[in-house]
């Protein structure tokens, strides 16, 4: 075997440790007998190996930096996700109380008007009447004065619960203000059905309420008005039901009146 081949067999550029390379570099007599092209190739390989080691070290540093950056991004994403969830919850909360009464949870005037407009717009197409019941608690101020505002607020909440239990899906029970409530019935079949709903509400609200261990009874005045596709707008329909309620109140306890009855007086 030629001498150069023996030396190349001895030198394994990819497996030989660094200290072996140093020993080989100091073995001048053997290297002098090696073909210059082989020696040059050896130097080129050593140079490439050094460059690869340097590139590997840089890649490892970049990989470490990338991992740290990814961890930071994951933490930021988690933080932003939680912040977005909190903001979404606040938005839903604000939106709810923009259209609902804070004390009772019932729809407020704004939501009532919105639903009433939709119901009136659909009444002609569905051939159904839209009815409103305007409800006022009789002598509510006396309850506030005698039992306190906390008891009065509790009574309003209990009334709201009973009103909600009296109506169908698609109907709307609204706290109009103070001790006044409005029920919207978007698809009332006839006057008989309206009278039945009105009596059901009056009867349920008349049952005793428990407030701070005591039982009290209340009476309500109820006025009704019906949209009949003759040019009434929402405000006018509410006013008609309100006028009918005041007529009922003027006649004493347990009264209910329709707008037509109010017009006859």
C-alpha positions in Angstrom: 0.0 0.0 0.0 1.5 3.4 -0.9 2.7 5.5 1.9 0.2 8.3 1.3 -2.7 5.8 1.4 -1.5 4.5 4.7 -1.4 7.9 6.2 -4.9 8.8 4.9 -6.1 5.5 6.3 -4.6 6.6 9.6 -6.4 10.0 9.4 -10.1 9.9 9.8 -11.2 13.5 9.4 -14.7 13.0 10.9 -13.9 10.7 13.8 -10.4 11.8 14.8 -10.4 13.8 18.1 -8.7 17.2 18.2 -5.6 16.0 20.2 -4.9 13.4 17.4 -5.0 16.1 14.9 -2.5 18.1 16.8 -0.2 15.0 17.0 -0.5 14.4 13.3 0.3 18.1 12.6 3.5 17.7 14.5 4.6 14.6 12.6 6.5 16.5 10.0 8.6 13.7 8.5 5.5 11.7 7.6 3.7 14.8 6.2 6.6 15.6 4.0 6.2 12.3 2.3 2.5 12.9 1.6 1.5 14.3 -1.7 0.9 18.0 -1.5 -2.6 17.6 -2.9 -3.5 15.3 0.0 -2.0 17.6 2.5 -4.0 20.5 1.0 -7.2 18.5 1.1 -6.5 17.8 4.8 -6.1 21.4 5.6 -9.3 22.3 3.7 -11.2 19.6 5.6 -9.8 20.9 8.9 -10.9 24.4 8.0 -14.4 23.2 7.0 -14.6 21.3 10.3 -13.8 24.5 12.2 -16.4 26.4 10.3 -19.0 23.7 10.9 -18.2 23.8 14.7 -18.6 27.6 14.7 -21.8 27.4 12.7 -23.1 24.7 15.0 -22.4 26.8 18.0 -24.1 29.8 16.4 -27.1 27.6 15.5 -27.4 26.4 19.1 -27.4 29.9 20.4 -30.0 30.9 17.8 -32.1 27.9 18.8 -31.9 28.8 22.5 -32.9 32.4 21.7 -35.8 31.2 19.5 -37.0 28.9 22.3 -36.9 31.8 24.8 -38.8 34.0 22.3 -41.4 31.3 21.7 -41.9 31.0 25.5 -42.3 34.7 25.8 -44.8 34.8 22.9 -46.8 31.9 24.5 -46.9 33.9 27.8 -48.0 37.0 26.0 -50.7 35.1 24.1 -52.0 33.6 27.3 -52.1 37.0 29.0 -53.9 38.6 26.0 -56.4 35.7 25.8 -57.3 36.2 29.5 -57.5 40.0 29.0 -59.8 39.4 26.0 -62.0 37.1 28.0 -62.3 39.7 30.8 -63.1 42.5 28.3 -65.7 40.3 26.6 -67.4 39.5 29.9 -67.4 43.3 30.7 -68.9 44.0 27.3 -71.7 41.4 27.7 -72.4 42.7 31.2 -72.6 46.3 30.0 -74.7 45.3 27.0 -77.1 43.4 29.3 -77.6 46.3 31.7 -77.9 48.7 28.8 -81.2 46.9 28.0 -82.2 45.4 31.3 -83.3 46.8 34.7 -80.5 46.3 37.2 -82.8 45.6 40.2 -85.2 43.0 38.6 -83.3 41.8 35.6 -86.3 42.5 33.4 -86.0 44.3 30.0 -86.1 48.1 30.4 -87.9 50.7 28.3 -85.3 50.7 25.5 -85.6 46.9 25.0 -89.4 47.1 25.2 -89.5 49.8 22.5 -87.2 47.8 20.3 -89.3 44.6 20.6 -92.6 46.5 20.3 -91.4 48.1 17.0 -90.6 44.6 15.7 -93.9 43.2 16.9 -95.9 46.0 15.3 -94.0 45.5 12.0 -94.8 41.8 12.0 -98.4 42.0 13.1 -100.0 42.7 9.7 -98.0 39.9 8.1 -98.9 37.4 10.8 -102.5 38.6 11.1 -102.0 38.9 14.9 -102.8 41.7 17.3 -100.2 43.2 19.6 -101.4 44.0 23.1 -99.8 45.9 26.0 -100.7 45.6 29.7 -99.6 48.5 31.8 -99.4 47.5 35.5 -99.1 49.6 38.6 -98.7 48.4 42.2 -101.3 50.2 44.3 -100.0 52.1 47.3 -96.4 50.9 46.8 -95.1 54.1 48.5 -96.8 53.0 51.7 -94.8 49.8 51.6 -91.6 51.7 51.1 -92.4 54.1 54.0 -93.5 51.4 56.5 -91.1 48.5 55.7 -88.2 50.4 54.1 -86.7 50.6 50.7 -84.9 47.3 51.0 -88.2 45.5 51.5 -89.7 47.6 48.6 -86.9 46.5 46.3 -87.4 42.9 47.3 -91.1 43.2 46.6 -90.3 44.5 43.1 -88.0 41.6 42.5 -90.7 39.1 43.6 -93.3 40.8 41.3 -90.9 40.6 38.4 -90.5 36.8 39.0 -94.2 36.3 39.1 -94.8 38.3 35.9 -92.1 36.3 34.1 -93.8 33.1 35.2 -97.2 34.3 33.8 -96.1 35.0 30.2 -95.2 32.8 27.2 -92.0 32.5 25.3 -91.9 35.5 23.0 -93.8 37.8 25.3 -92.0 40.5 27.1 -92.2 41.6 30.8 -90.6 45.0 31.3 -90.0 47.2 34.4 -91.1 50.5 33.0 -90.0 52.5 36.0 -90.6 52.7 39.8 -93.4 50.3 40.6 -94.7 50.3 37.0 -94.4 47.2 34.7 -95.5 46.6 31.1 -96.3 43.3 29.5 -96.1 43.0 25.7 -98.1 40.2 24.1 -97.0 40.2 20.4 -99.4 37.5 19.2 -102.7 37.8 21.1 -105.6 36.0 19.4 -108.6 37.9 20.6 -110.0 40.0 23.5 -111.0 36.8 25.4 -107.4 35.6 25.4 -106.2 39.1 26.5 -108.7 39.1 29.4 -107.6 35.7 30.5 -103.9 36.7 30.5 -104.8 39.9 32.4 -106.8 38.0 35.0 -104.0 35.4 35.4 -101.5 38.2 36.1 -103.7 40.1 38.5 -104.5 36.9 40.4 -100.8 35.8 40.7 -99.7 39.3 41.8 -102.4 39.4 44.5 -101.1 36.3 46.3 -99.2 37.0 49.6 -95.5 37.9 49.6 -93.1 37.1 52.3 -90.8 40.0 53.3 -88.4 39.7 56.2 -90.6 37.0 57.8 -93.8 38.9 57.4 -96.5 38.3 54.8 -98.1 41.1 52.9 -100.7 41.4 50.1 -100.8 44.0 47.4 -103.3 45.0 44.8 -102.5 46.1 41.2 -104.2 48.3 38.6 -103.9 47.0 35.0 -104.7 48.9 31.8 -104.6 47.4 28.3 -104.3 48.6 24.8 -104.3 46.7 21.5 -102.5 47.7 18.2 -105.1 47.4 15.4 -103.0 48.4 12.4 -104.6 51.9 12.3 -101.5 54.0 12.4 -100.7 53.8 16.1 -97.0 54.1 16.9 -95.2 52.6 19.9 -95.4 55.7 22.1 -99.1 56.1 21.4 -99.8 52.5 22.2 -98.0 52.7 25.5 -99.8 56.0 26.4 -103.1 54.3 25.6 -102.3 51.4 28.0 -101.1 53.9 30.6 -104.4 55.9 30.4 -106.4 52.7 30.8 -104.3 51.8 33.9 -105.1 55.2 35.5 -108.8 54.6 34.8 -108.5 51.3 36.6 -106.7 52.9 39.5 -109.4 55.5 39.9 -112.0 52.7 40.4 -110.3 51.2 43.4 -108.6 47.8 44.1 -108.3 44.8 41.9 -109.3 46.8 38.8 -108.4 46.3 35.2 -109.5 48.5 32.2 -108.9 48.5 28.5 -108.2 51.6 26.4 -111.6 51.3 24.8 -113.2 51.5 28.3 -111.0 54.5 29.1 -112.3 56.3 26.0 -115.9 55.7 27.0 -115.4 57.5 30.3 
